[in-house]
Amino acid sequence: MAEFEIVVPNSADRYDEFLELFDRRIKISSLKRVARLGRASWDFSGGFLSKGSLQVYLRGNDICCRVSTEIEAFLIVIVMILNLLIGLIFLAVALGNQKKIEREIRIAVESATTQILISASKKPFKIPVVEEEKTMDCPGCGKALPEDANFCPHCGFQLKCMVCNLPLGRDKIIRCPYCSSLAHRDHLLEYIKVKGKCPICGKKLKKDELV
């Protein structure tokens, strides 16, 4: 709260005239609200969250105007708290969206990188020209396989690479020591450089563990 006094010296004999002139002028001022509470007192508002009052009285031969003004602190505190809560909500939403951007970009980069590595290591499947006596044995049962077989006709063992899903052919083949799934050697080595695990069973793999 603030208080101050304005003194009009040597004007006591025109007290009534002063009151009416003041009332007329204050009502057309820029104040948001003016109310005359009595013959010589007024209540007014300067705008949002502010208010004041005026008392006019005589002191000797002078007219004195005592003014009190204040801000509505309680309402200001409420507004500040509400603004703070709204600000915290927006901050939480913004941080969540920021995390989403980071997460989705990381996933996309990882996916694209994996596809590039696999594509770069793929070889067109070609059946090499080999002598008839050089045949491939089934890793499942050990029996000789037909040259273009995708599975063993003896035990049904699948003969596809677990990385590229293409026939194993006569390329160099390695298997997962945990689930025994087969893969082209180059494909699985490139895959574990990125993922570090078997694409079938999910066990962590190192290069020296592959057979």
N, C-alpha and C positions, 0 to 999 in steps of 0.2 A: 504494500500500500504506500502511496505517496500523497503528501499533503503540502499545500502551499497557500499563501494568502496574497490577494491583490487589494491594495488600498487606493481608494479614490479620495484624495485629501480635500478638505473644506467643501464637502458636497452634501452635508447632512440635511440641509434645508430643501434638497431636491430628491430626497430618498424615495418617495412614492413614484415620482417620474422616472427615476433610474430603474426601479423594479419593472415597470411596464415596458420601457425601452429595451431592457435586457431580455425580458421574456419574448418580446416580438422578434428580436434578432437571433436568439438562440434556437428558436423554432425553425428558422430557415437556414440554419447552419448545416454543415456536412455530417453532423452527428446522426447516428442511426436511429436513436430514440431519445426523445426529450419529454419528460413528464413533470409538470409543476405540482409539487406535493402540498404546498402551502403558499401563503402570501410571499414569503421570501426564501423558499427552498425548492430545489429542483433535483430531479434524478435523471440520469442520461446514460447512454451507451455510445462508446466510440466505435464499436464494430465488434467483430468476432472475439469473444472471450474477454471483453474489457467493459468496465462500468465505472461510474463516478457519481458524485453528488456535490451540490453547491448550497451554501448557506450565506445569505446576505444580512448584515447587521450593522448597526451604528456603533461607533466607538468615538466618543467625543464629538468632534465636528467632521469626522471622516466616515465614509462608507467602506466597510470591509467585506471582502468576498473570500470566504474560506472554501477551498476546493479539495476534495478527496478523490483519488483515482486508485483503481486496483485492477489486477487481472484475475480471472477465475482460474486459479492455479490447479484446483482439483480436476476441472475439465481438461486442462492442458496435460496433466499427468495421464489421464485416461486416454487422450488422443495419442500421446507419445507411446504408451504401452501398446495400443492397438496398432500403431504404425510399426513398432518394433516386431510385434508378432507377425504382421503381414510381411515385413521384410525378411524375417527368418523363414517363413513358408516359401517365399520366392527363392531365397538362397538355397534351401533344401532341394527344391525342384530343379534349379539351375545346376547344382552339383550332381544330382542324379542324371540329368541329361548329359552333362560333361562326361561322367563315367560311362554312360551308354555309348557315346561317340568313340571313346577310347577303346571300349571292349569290342565293339563291332569292327572297328578298323583293325585291331589286332587279329581278330578271327579271320577277316578277309585276307589280310597279309599272309597269315600262316597257311590258309587254304591255297592261295595262289602260289606261294613258295613251294608247298608240297607238290602241287600239280606240275609245276615247272621241273622240279627235280625228277619226278617220275617220268615225265614226258621225255626229258633229256636222256634218261638212261634206257628207255625202251628201244628194243631192236626189232625190226620186222621179223616175223616168224618165217624162217626158211629151214626146210629140211636139208641138212647137208648131204652131200654125196659121200657116202661111206661104203666101205666094202661090206658085202652081204653078211660076213661073219661077225661084224662089229654091231652088236645089238645092245639095246638099253634094257636093264633089268628093273623090275618093279621094286620100289623102295618098301612096299608093304609085304609082298610075299617072296621077292627075289627071283621070280620067274621072268623069262624073256618077254618083252613087250613088242607088239607090232609097231612098225616105224611111225605111223601117224596116229597112234592111240592117244586119246584124252583121258582114258581111265584103263585100269588093268582088267582085262577080260577074265582073269583068274580069280582075283579077290575083290574087284570093284574099286580099288584105290584110285582116288581122283588125282589126275596128273596136270593140274593147273597151278599157275603161279598165284600165291595168295595176295600179291601186290597188284599185278596188272591183270590177273584173271585170264591170261592167255595160256595156251598149252606150253608145257615145259620144253618139249622138243629135246634136242641134244645139247642145249646150252648148259653151262655150269650151274649146278643146282645145290642149294643148301636148305637145311631144315631148321625149324625152331626146336631148341632142346627141350621145351616144355610141352608143346602140343603136337610136335612132329609135323606141322604143316610145312609144305614145300614152297620154294620160291626161286626165281632166277637169282643167282648170286648178286649180280649188279643191282637189281631192283631192290632187294631187301637191304643191302648195305646202304643204298641211298636213302631208303625209307627210315632206317634207324638213326641216320645222321640227324634227321629232322625230328622224328617222334621219339626215338629211343626205346621203342617197345614193339612187340609183335602185333601186327594188325588183326590177328585172329583171337589170341588169348589175352592180349594186353599186358603180358609180362615184360618187364624191363630187359632189354637185350644189349649186349656189348659185342663188338666185332669178333673178339677172341672166343666168344661162346658158341658161334655158329659153326655147324658142321655140314 
